[in-house]
Amino acid sequence: MTDAGQLISQRDAKLSTIDANPELTEEAKEARKAAVRETYQREYEEGRAKERARIEKKLESTKSAMYGLSLDIGSSKAESAQVYAAFRNAWFDVVFQTEGDGLRNAGETLSGMLEQATRIGDELMASAIYHRALDLGQNAVIEAYHAAHPEAARKYQRYQEAKAEYDNSRDLVTQLFAAQERRVFS
């Protein structure tokens, strides 16, 4: 996206050129200036839309990466389907333990389950526990998982950065600034 300040400068230069043209009537000047304003307004809006789409795509891709399961590169579709089925079973076990009345003690429950899964080397169960901890915001469990899975920590960090960028693009101050920019282009 072209910087809004740069667009305003370009637009203002064109408007000045039109105003300085002695061969044009006031009516012709106003018509040309309206066309210039419309062009730059459209370019600004297109740039904002592209930037919003880029931010949303980055958020979605980092979230998918964070929640994705690591599969062997050489896995066939059938093997991958078995891994996903096993993960779903583990997921249902984890959710069962941490919903309803179990939600009050979810952090403690997830922590104990992660310790057990780690002890026996059950990576799918550990992943299911991690995903549930992410959903519930159980930071102690998330940090414990990251200690043993540095790649998951990196994916989580990238997601947090993308989420901060997304949240920042949606906050009130940013929205007010964007509204002010739109008025400048009108």
MIGU-208916 format. One record per atom (N, C-alpha, C, O): x, y, z; residue in three letters. Coordinates in steps of 0.1 Angstrom, whole numbers, plus 5000, padded with zeros to 4 digits. Layout:
// residues N
XYZALA/...
END
This chain:
// residues 186
500849885000MET/500050005000MET/500950125000MET/501950135008MET/500550224991THR/501250344991THR/500950425004THR/499750425008THR/501850485010ASP/501650565023ASP/500650665020ASP/500650735010ASP/499750685030ALA/498650785029ALA/499250925027ALA/498751005019ALA/500350955034GLY/500951085033GLY/501451115019GLY/501351225014GLY/502051005013GLN/502551014999GLN/501351034990GLN/501451124980GLN/500250964992LEU/499150984983LEU/498551124984LEU/498251194974LEU/498551174996ILE/498051314999ILE/498951414992ILE/498451504985ILE/500251394993SER/501151484986SER/500951484971SER/500951584964SER/500851364965GLN/500651354951GLN/499351414947GLN/499351484937GLN/498351394954ARG/497051444951ARG/497051604952ARG/496551664943ARG/497651654962ASP/497751794964ASP/498551864953ASP/498251974949ASP/499651794949ALA/500451844938ALA/499651854925ALA/499651954917ALA/498851754922LYS/497951754910LYS/496851864911LYS/496551934902LYS/496351874923LEU/495351984926LEU/495952124924LEU/495252214918LEU/497152144928SER/497852274926SER/498052294912SER/497952414907SER/498452194904THR/498752214890THR/497452254883THR/497452334874THR/496352194887ILE/495052224881ILE/494752374884ILE/494252444875ILE/494852404897ASP/494552544901ASP/495452654894ASP/494952764891ASP/496652614891ALA/497552704885ALA/497452724870ALA/498052804864ALA/496552634864ASN/496352644849ASN/495452754846ASN/494252744848ASN/495952864839PRO/495152984836PRO/494152954824PRO/493253034822PRO/494452844817GLU/493552824805GLU/492252754809GLU/491352744801GLU/492152714821LEU/490852644826LEU/489952734833LEU/490352824840LEU/488652724830THR/487652794837THR/487552744851THR/487952634854THR/486952814860GLU/486652764874GLU/485852634874GLU/486152544881GLU/484952634865GLU/484052514864GLU/484852384859GLU/484752284865GLU/485752414850ALA/486652304845ALA/487652254855ALA/487852144857ALA/488152354863LYS/489052324874LYS/488352234884LYS/488952134888LYS/487152274888GLU/486452204898GLU/486152054894GLU/486251964901GLU/485852044881ALA/485551914875ALA/486751824876ALA/486751704880ALA/487851884871ARG/489151804871ARG/489651774885ARG/490151654888ARG/489451864895LYS/489851844908LYS/489051734915LYS/489451654923LYS/487751734911ALA/486851624917ALA/487251494912ALA/487251394919ALA/487651484899ALA/488151354893ALA/489451314900ALA/489551194903ALA/490351404903VAL/491551374909VAL/491251324924VAL/491851214928VAL/490451394931ARG/490051344944ARG/489451204944ARG/489851124953ARG/488651184935GLU/487951054934GLU/488950944931GLU/488950834937GLU/489950974922THR/490950874919THR/491850834931THR/492050724934THR/492250944938TYR/493050914950TYR/492350854962TYR/492850774969TYR/491050894963GLN/490150824973GLN/490050674970GLN/490250594979GLN/489850644958ARG/489750504954ARG/491050424956ARG/491050314961ARG/492150484953GLU/493450424955GLU/493750404970GLU/494350304974GLU/493350504978TYR/493550494992TYR/492750374998TYR/493250295005TYR/491450374994GLU/490550264999GLU/491050124994GLU/490950035002GLU/491550114982GLU/492049984977GLU/493249944985GLU/493449824988GLU/494150044988GLY/495350014996GLY/494949965010GLY/495549875015GLY/493950035016ARG/493549995029ARG/492949855029ARG/493249775038ARG/492149825019ALA/491549695018ALA/492649585016ALA/492549475022ALA/493649605008LYS/494749515006LYS/495449495019LYS/495849375023LYS/495749595027GLU/496449585039GLU/495649505050GLU/496149425057GLU/494349535050ARG/493449455059ARG/493449305055ARG/493549225064ARG/493449275042ALA/493449135038ALA/494749075041ALA/494848955045ALA/495849145040ARG/497149095043ARG/497249055058ARG/497748955061ARG/496749145066ILE/496849125081ILE/495949005085ILE/496348925093ILE/494748995079GLU/493848885082GLU/494448755077GLU/494348655084GLU/495048755065LYS/495648635060LYS/496848585069LYS/496948465071LYS/497648675073LYS/498748645082LYS/498248585095LYS/498848495100LYS/497248645101LEU/496648595113LEU/496148455111LEU/496448365120LEU/495448435101GLU/494848295098GLU/495948195096GLU/495948085101GLU/497048235088SER/498048135085SER/498948105097SER/499347985099SER/499148205106THR/499948175118THR/499148095128THR/499648015135THR/497848115128LYS/496948035137LYS/496947895132LYS/497047795140LYS/496747875119SER/496847735113SER/498147665116SER/498147545120SER/499247735115ALA/500547675118ALA/500647645133ALA/501147535136ALA/500147725141MET/500247705156MET/499347585160MET/499847505168MET/498247565154TYR/497347455157TYR/497647325149TYR/497047225151TYR/498447335139GLY/498747225130GLY/499447115137GLY/500147135146GLY/499246995132LEU/499946875137LEU/501146845128LEU/501046865116LEU/502246805134SER/503446775127SER/503246635122SER/503146535129SER/503246625109LEU/503146485102LEU/504546465095LEU/505146555091LEU/504846335094ASP/506146305087ASP/505846345072ASP/504846325066ASP/506946395066ILE/506846435052ILE/506446325043ILE/505746345033ILE/506946205046GLY/506646095037GLY/505246025040GLY/504945915035GLY/504446085049SER/503246015053SER/502246015041SER/502046105034SER/501645895039SER/500645885029SER/499345945034SER/499245985046SER/498345965026LYS/497046015030LYS/496445925040LYS/495745975050LYS/496545795039ALA/495945705048ALA/496645715062ALA/495945715072ALA/497945725062GLU/498645745074GLU/498345875081GLU/498145875093GLU/498245975073SER/497746105079SER/496346105085SER/496146155095SER/495446035078ALA/494146015083ALA/494145945096ALA/493345975105ALA/494945845098GLN/495045775110GLN/495545865122GLN/495145855133GLN/496545945118VAL/497146035128VAL/496046135133VAL/495846155145VAL/495246185123TYR/494146285126TYR/493146215135TYR/492546275144TYR/492846085131ALA/491746015139ALA/492245995154ALA/491546005163ALA/493545955155ALA/494045935168ALA/494146075176ALA/493846075188ALA/494446175169PHE/494446305176PHE/493046345180PHE/492846395191PHE/492046325172ARG/490646355176ARG/490246275188ARG/489546335197ARG/490646155189ASN/490346075201ASN/491046135214ASN/490346145224ASN/492246175212ALA/492946235223ALA/492346365227ALA/492146405238ALA/491946445216TRP/491246575218TRP/489946555226TRP/489646625236TRP/489146455222PHE/487846435229PHE/488146395244PHE/487446435253PHE/489146315247ASP/489546285261ASP/489946405269ASP/489446425280ASP/490646495262VAL/491146625269VAL/489946715272VAL/489746765283VAL/489046735262VAL/487946815263VAL/486946765274VAL/486446835282VAL/486746635274PHE/485946565284PHE/486346595298PHE/485546625307PHE/487746595300GLN/488246625313GLN/488246775317GLN/488346805329GLN/488046855308THR/488147005311THR/486947085307THR/487047205304THR/485747015306GLU/484547095303GLU/483647075315GLU/483846995324GLU/482547155315GLY/481547145326GLY/482247185339GLY/482947285341GLY/482047095349ASP/482647115362ASP/484147115362ASP/484847175370ASP/484647035352GLY/486147025351GLY/486847155346GLY/488047165347GLY/486047245341LEU/486547375336LEU/487247455347LEU/488147525345LEU/486647445359ARG/487147525371ARG/488647485374ARG/489447565377ARG/488947355372ASN/490347305375ASN/491047275362ASN/491947185363ASN/490647335351ALA/491247295339ALA/492747315338ALA/493447225333ALA/493347415344GLY/494747435344GLY/495447325351GLY/496447275346GLY/494947295363GLU/495547185371GLU/495447045363GLU/496346965363GLU/494247025358THR/494046895351THR/494946885338THR/495546785336THR/494946995331LEU/495846995318LEU/497246975322LEU/498046905315LEU/497747045332SER/499147035337SER/499446885340SER/500446835336SER/498546825348GLY/498846685351GLY/498746595339GLY/499546495338GLY/497846615330MET/497746535318MET/498946555309MET/499446455304MET/499446675308LEU/500646705300LEU/501846635306LEU/502746575299LEU/501946635319GLU/503046575326GLU/503046425323GLU/504046365320GLU/501846365324GLN/501746215321GLN/502046185306GLN/502746095303GLN/501446265297ALA/501746245283ALA/503246255280ALA/503746175272ALA/503846355286THR/505346375283THR/506146255289THR/507046205283THR/505746205301ARG/506446095307ARG/506345975299ARG/507345895298ARG/505245945292ILE/505145825284ILE/505445845269ILE/505445755261ILE/505745975265GLY/506045995252GLY/504946005242GLY/505045975230GLY/503746035247ASP/502546045239ASP/502346185233ASP/501746275239ASP/503046205221GLU/503046335215GLU/501646385210GLU/501346505211GLU/500846285206LEU/499446335201LEU/498646375213LEU/497946475212LEU/498746315224MET/498046355236MET/498546485241MET/497846575244MET/499846505241ALA/500546635245ALA/500046745236ALA/499746855240ALA/499946715223SER/499446815213SER/497946855216SER/497646975216SER/497146755219ALA/495746785222ALA/495646865235ALA/494846955236ALA/496446835245ILE/496446915257ILE/496947055254ILE/496347145260ILE/497947075246TYR/498447205243TYR/497347285235TYR/497147405239TYR/496647225226HIS/495647295219HIS/494447335228HIS/493947445227HIS/494147245238ARG/493047285247ARG/493547395256ARG/492847485260ARG/494847395260ALA/495447505268ALA/495447635261ALA/495147735266ALA/495647625248LEU/495547745240LEU/494147805240LEU/493947925242LEU/493247715238ASP/491847755237ASP/491347815250ASP/490547915251ASP/491847765261LEU/491447805275LEU/492347915281LEU/492047975291LEU/493447945274GLY/494348055279GLY/495048005291GLY/495348085300GLY/495447885292GLN/496147825303GLN/497647845301GLN/498347755296GLN/498147965305ASN/499547995301ASN/500647905307ASN/501647875301ASN/500347855319ALA/501347765326ALA/501547645318ALA/502647595316ALA/500447585313VAL/500447465304VAL/501147495291VAL/501947415286VAL/500747605285ILE/501347655272ILE/502847665274ILE/503647615265ILE/503347725284GLU/504747745286GLU/505447615289GLU/506547595284GLU/504847525296ALA/505447395298ALA/505547315285ALA/506647255283ALA/504547325277TYR/504647255264TYR/505747325255TYR/506547245249TYR/505847455255HIS/506847525248HIS/508247485252HIS/509247485244HIS/508447455265ALA/509747425270ALA/510247295264ALA/511447285261ALA/509347205260ALA/509747085254ALA/509647085239ALA/510146995232ALA/508947185233HIS/508747195219HIS/509047335214HIS/508147415212HIS/510347365212PRO/510647505208PRO/510047555195PRO/509847675193PRO/509847455185GLU/509147495173GLU/507747545175GLU/507247645169GLU/507047485184ALA/505747525188ALA/505747665195ALA/504847745192ALA/506847685202ALA/506947825209ALA/507147925198ALA/506648035199ALA/507947895188ARG/508147995177ARG/506848025169ARG/506548135166ARG/506147915166LYS/504847935159LYS/503848015168LYS/503148105163LYS/503847995181TYR/503048065190TYR/503448215190TYR/502548305190TYR/504748235190GLN/505148375190GLN/504748445177GLN/504348565178GLN/504948385166ARG/504548445153ARG/503048475153ARG/502548575148ARG/502248375159TYR/500748405160TYR/500448525169TYR/499648605165TYR/501148535180GLN/500948645189GLN/501248775183GLN/500548875185GLN/502348775175GLU/502748905168GLU/501648935157GLU/501249055156GLU/501148835150ALA/500148855140ALA/498848905146ALA/498148995141ALA/498548845158LYS/497248885165LYS/497349025170LYS/496449105170LYS/498549065175ALA/498749205180ALA/498649305168ALA/497949405170ALA/499149265157GLU/499049355145GLU/497549365141GLU/497049475138GLU/496849255141TYR/495349245138TYR/494649335148TYR/493749415144TYR/494849315161ASP/494149385171ASP/494449535170ASP/493549615172ASP/495649565167ASN/496049705166ASN/495349775154ASN/494949885154ASN/495149695143SER/494449755131SER/493049775134SER/492349845127SER/492449705144ARG/491049715148ARG/490749815160ARG/489649835163ARG/491849855166ASP/491549935178ASP/490950075175ASP/491050115164ASP/490350135185LEU/489650265183LEU/490550375177LEU/490050445169LEU/491750385183VAL/492550495178VAL/492950475163VAL/492850575156VAL/493250355159THR/493550325145THR/492250355137THR/492450415126THR/491150315141GLN/489850345134GLN/489650495132GLN/489250545122GLN/489850575143LEU/489750715142LEU/490750775133LEU/490350875125LEU/491950735133PHE/492950785124PHE/492550755110PHE/492750835101PHE/492050635107ALA/491650595093ALA/490450685089ALA/490450725077ALA/489550715098ALA/488450795094ALA/488950935091ALA/488451005082ALA/489950985098GLN/490451115096GLN/491151115082GLN/491051215074GLN/491951005079GLU/492550995066GLU/491550995055GLU/491651065044GLU/490450925057ARG/489350925046ARG/488751065044ARG/488451095033ARG/488651135055ARG/488151275053ARG/489051355045ARG/488651445037ARG/490351345048VAL/491351415040VAL/491251395025VAL/491451485017VAL/490951265022PHE/490851235008PHE/489551275001PHE/489351274989PHE/488551315009SER/487251355004SER/487351484997SER/486251534992SER/
END
